[in-house]
Amino acid sequence: MGWARTLLLGDIGNRLDVQDCEEDIKILKSSLMQMNQGDMAQDQDLMNLRRDNNELKLYLSALIRLLTAKKVLTQEEIRKMVHAVDAEDGAIDSHNRNDILG
């Protein structure tokens, strides 16, 4: 109500306006806290994905080294297979949009 409340009710109107503002601030704070919690959850999810991705890279690297050390596959055979799998979805872009087992 603002000025009309003050004009009609004086100090009581002012206090009512202050209460309205305090309630609005309380609602805004609550909303900001909820948004912040959502951001924190997303940050945690992203951190977990990065950790998982790094672990997968480590295991894949170890597996490739083991296969080449035992002369099961050559590095060139692995490169050709990666290129072939990459091209299966129609785009050579380091993404595989097909099922893993093809």
Summary of the structure (lengths in Angstrom):
residues: 102
radius of gyration: 30.4
end to end distance: 67.1
largest distance: 92.4
contacts: 202
relative contact order: 0.04
helix: 77%
strand: 0%
